[in-house]
Amino acid sequence: MKDFQLFSPTELEEALDLLTRHCGQMRILAGGTDLLIRMRDGQVQPETVLDLTRISALHFLRQDSNAIEIGPLITHTEVLCSPLLNQETPLLVQACRTIGGWQIRNRGTIGGNLCNASPAGDAVPPLYVLAAECTLASRRGRRVLPIQAFFHGPGQTVLAPDELLVGIQFPSPQPTPLQFFEKIGQRKALAISKVNMAFLGWTDQEGRFQKVRIALGAVAPTVVRAVRTEDYLVGKRPTADVIQAASDMIETEVQPIGDIRSTEQYRREVSGELLRLGLAKCQKEEHG
Ligand SMILES: Cc1cc2nc3c(=O)[nH]c(=O)nc-3n(C[C@H](O)[C@H](O)[C@H](O)COP(=O)(O)OP(=O)(O)OC[C@H]3O[C@@H](n4cnc5c(N)ncnc54)[C@H](O)[C@@H]3O)c2cc1C
């Protein structure tokens, strides 16, 4: 690895000053589970690295009236251990549980997962269906973007060279809806997703869906919503027939890419299967 100068500020303002001063030349380090590998392999060779890990203002998890706010330095393990997130957003907990092994989950952060902008990033689809917003900060000020506006394409975000991701926030999904995260990879554990899916569905007293959000990862350059299938489910109970029809529909709705991990056809079929599996599990939990 090429030599570099490391800065480890404790204050956010100092970090933003450093980014402005080294604009474009500096790399940002959170857990380092992605960046350090790319540096080791020579894919990136920064002159300077900004280590965020000592900035306590980026490390928080709180509920504020009806919103939940997550600091970018919250690790996947901290998501797993959070009573708040286990209660309110089990789908995000389920997603973080599937990320890497425990060493990766202990170091890897939510902010790093987003800023990596991998189409297969496992924390991203849950944040899509939770209608999360990202807060970005620089010396020029702050801006808040809906999560879908944060990504440009694979590995690309809208972050300017002098900007940091400083928070992720979303409304508490009350009353507790049906929700799940499912993923398929090469292996049962320690695998990058071939397809992943997050589902959030609010039902009425009779168990009919009032509102549904479905997001899929690894089927397109960025995470996508399955709007046609969401619309189909609204007004219906998740009976076996409805689940089957929704699964068939999502297979035709997604426009997957074929790559070294999977063919297009395989990704289509898996998309349908993940929806069927996730909804069937939710049904089983609800009815014991
Ligand atoms: C063995 C292994 C297995 C893995 N398995 C999975 C998996 O199953 N699922 C999955 O989704 N990912 C997986 N990953 C990828 C990675 O661990 C995760 O994406 C992790 O969340 C990255 O977080 P980090 O804090 O380590 O990021 P870092 O490596 O520190 O940073 C990642 C990128 O984000 C930028 N960045 C980080 N924080 C900020 C910020 N606040 N503002 C602006 N830019 C920022 C960095 O500059 C860098 O470009 C795996 C990685 C490894 C090595």
The ligand as a Gaussian input file, in Angstrom:
#p B3LYP/6-31G(d) Opt

LIG

0 1
 C      -15.355000     -10.026000       3.380000
 C      -16.380000      -8.941000       3.107000
 C      -17.711000      -9.269000       3.071000
 C      -18.662000      -8.283000       2.815000
 N      -19.973000      -8.651000       2.781000
 C      -20.909000      -7.719000       2.501000
 C      -22.282000      -8.103000       2.445000
 O      -22.661000      -9.267000       2.651000
 N      -23.206000      -7.128000       2.155000
 C      -22.836000      -5.834000       1.939000
 O      -23.716000      -5.001000       1.686000
 N      -21.547000      -5.448000       1.984000
 C      -20.564000      -6.360000       2.253000
 N      -19.255000      -5.973000       2.296000
 C      -18.882000      -4.577000       1.967000
 C      -18.644000      -3.653000       3.185000
 O      -18.183000      -4.361000       4.309000
 C      -19.898000      -2.888000       3.611000
 O      -20.396000      -2.168000       2.518000
 C      -19.655000      -1.933000       4.779000
 O      -20.887000      -1.460000       5.244000
 C      -18.793000      -0.736000       4.395000
 O      -18.697000       0.112000       5.537000
 P      -17.295000       0.672000       6.047000
 O      -17.614000       1.553000       7.201000
 O      -16.323000      -0.385000       6.278000
 O      -16.873000       1.555000       4.768000
 P      -15.452000       2.125000       4.350000
 O      -14.650000       1.062000       3.703000
 O      -14.822000       2.894000       5.463000
 O      -15.951000       3.177000       3.252000
 C      -16.645000       2.747000       2.092000
 C      -16.786000       3.933000       1.124000
 O      -17.655000       4.916000       1.669000
 C      -16.992000       6.179000       1.856000
 N      -17.529000       6.704000       3.125000
 C      -17.674000       6.016000       4.291000
 N      -18.324000       6.783000       5.197000
 C      -18.589000       7.979000       4.592000
 C      -19.267000       9.167000       5.012000
 N      -19.829000       9.289000       6.225000
 N      -19.374000      10.195000       4.134000
 C      -18.849000      10.085000       2.882000
 N      -18.212000       8.978000       2.425000
 C      -18.077000       7.935000       3.276000
 C      -15.515000       5.828000       1.876000
 O      -14.733000       6.910000       1.428000
 C      -15.471000       4.662000       0.893000
 O      -15.468000       5.140000      -0.442000
 C      -18.263000      -6.940000       2.561000
 C      -16.889000      -6.601000       2.610000
 C      -15.962000      -7.585000       2.873000
 C      -14.512000      -7.206000       2.918000

